[in-house]
Amino acid sequence: MEDHSRGKMEEILRELGHKIDILINEATSSSKEVRSELEKTIQLLKIRKEKLEKEFNTYSAQKKWQTTKNHFGNAIGELKKAVEALLNKNEKG
């Protein structure tokens, strides 16, 4: 993997971690029901992020890279859903 691609992936992983932290902060100011739902989602996101980091750091073949990209896409999708749920619940509440 070239250095530029590796740097980009590391940057994206850091950004994902930062967004999870923001989501955690937002969850603390939400209602109890919303907070509970978000905390579950946040835990799943953390697990997926850790798995992505591990796979990224142990990258060894193109097939492994494709799996990592798929997991990364899933994690981003879950983050998007969590943020949308937070925004929708806060608008209603």
N, C-alpha and C positions, 0 to 999 in steps of 0.2 A: 504494500500500500504506500503510495507516495506521501511525503510529509504534509503536503497541503490538505489532502483528504483526511489524514489522521488528525491534523489540527482542527479542521472543520468539525469532525465527529466529536472531538473532545470539547469544543466550544458548545456544540448542541447539547451534549450531556450536562455540561455545567449550567446551561440555560434551563434545561429541564429540571434540574435540582433547584434552581432559583425559583422557577414557577411553582414547584411543589411547595416551597417555603412560603411563597405569597399566598397560595391556596390555604395553607395551614393558618396563616394569620387572618385571612378572611373568614375562615370557619369559626374562629374563636368569637367573632362578633355576630354570628348568625344565631338563629333560634335553635333550641335544643334538638328539634327534629331534623333540621337541615344540617346541623353540626354532626349529628350521629351518622347521617348518610355520607357526608363529606369525609369524615374520619375514616370510614371504611374504604372509600375510594382512594384517599390519600395513602393509606397503608398498602393498597394494591399497587399504586403508582410507585411507591418507594421500592417495593419488591421488584417490580419490572425494571426500574432504573438501575438497581443494583445488579440485576441479571444482565442488562445491557452492558454495563460497565465491565462486568466479568468477561462476557463474550468478546467485547471489543478488545480488552487487554490480552485475551488468549487467542486472538484471531490467527488462523493458520492456513485457511484455504478459501477460495471463492464461495464454495457452498456454505461454509460457516459464516461468511460475510453476508450472504443473502438471508440466512436465518436471523442474524443480528438486525439487519435492515427491517425485516418483517416484525420483529419484536419491538423495535424502535417505533415503527409506524403504529402499532397497536397501543403503545404507551402514550404517544402523542394524541391518539384518538380518545383514550380514556381521560387524559388531562383536559382535552377540549370539552368532553361531556361534563366533567366535574365543574369546570368553570361556568359552563352554560347553566347547569343546575343551580349553582350558587347565585348567579345573576338573576335567574328566573325566580328563585325562592325569595331573594331579597327585594325584588320588584313587587312581588305579591304581598310580602310581609311588611 
